[in-house]
Amino acid sequence: MKSSLETIVTNNGELVLDAILTNGILKDIPVLSNLVGLLNFTNSVRDRIFYAKVKSFINEFEEMPPEDRENLKRKVLLDGSEGRRIGEMVVLVLEQSNHLDKSALIAKLLIAFGEKSIDDESLHRLSQAVNVAFFDDITDLLGPSIPDERCLKFLIASGLAERVDSPSGYGVSGRTTYRVSQLGSEFKNAIQKVSDMKASWHRMGKP
């Protein structure tokens, strides 16, 4: 059963996403402001966990220049139906997420979409892939080294890796190996581009 906070956010995905992209401040989102104030008095663990997920998501936009945030907002919410679809997708993925740091990855994918590093279909596919994958395997995938075979094998279910079967013949048995899939490569490239952008925003914001 969803908590009260999850229900409100899920039912108002486009509104919440609009507010986040407008100012990036959780307490200023009308649909959440009252519940945020009540978090000090609630005993709902689910509410507190979901709040932490949303906060982790929002933190990715903190240093984003206002003009970049406005451009992202226009791209994501220009089409009413598309804005609703993306808003619903984002909050549903956050709700289902089993690791706080996955929320930050979803935010990075949204930024990548705004920067045209990925298209609409990839945004949805990669967001679902992040939710399916074990977070430590995602971390290995995004690291500087090539993930080991065990990691890649476990990432197959998310679509971020794939199985490769070499044929057998002439007395040689076939061999199964694993590699990063095209979707996995797209994911790595998108996250790296956004990480580079965020580093640039940080330098720009330094006094």
C-alpha angles and dihedrals in degrees: 000000000000121000119240091257093050091049094051094046094045092050092049102039097140093047092049093047091048091053093047092052091045099055109346092224115128097204090055094060102103096211091054104033098090093046092047088057090050094053089090089063103037125099093198109123089189091057092050093047093048091048089053090052093051091046091051089051093050094047089069090068097048098100096032109125112249093242092052090048091050091050090051091048092052092049095047100039104028091098108054096211092045091048090053092048094050093042092052092045093051096050093043091051090048090049093052095042116119097196129051094221090059087070089062090051091053089052090050090052090052090052090048089053090051090051090049092242087127132020130233095270093050091049090058096040094047093046090055091044091055090053094049097047126082106252096231089055090052089051090052091048091053094046125102094254128072108263115250121251094258092056093047091049091056091047092060092087090059094049092241092112135029140206121247119199117197113208123250126227146131092040094310117119119225120258130215120215134167133226141175109277126228088259090051092052091049088051093051093048094047094049092046092051092050092046089053090049092050090051088053091050090051092053091048091051095051115108 
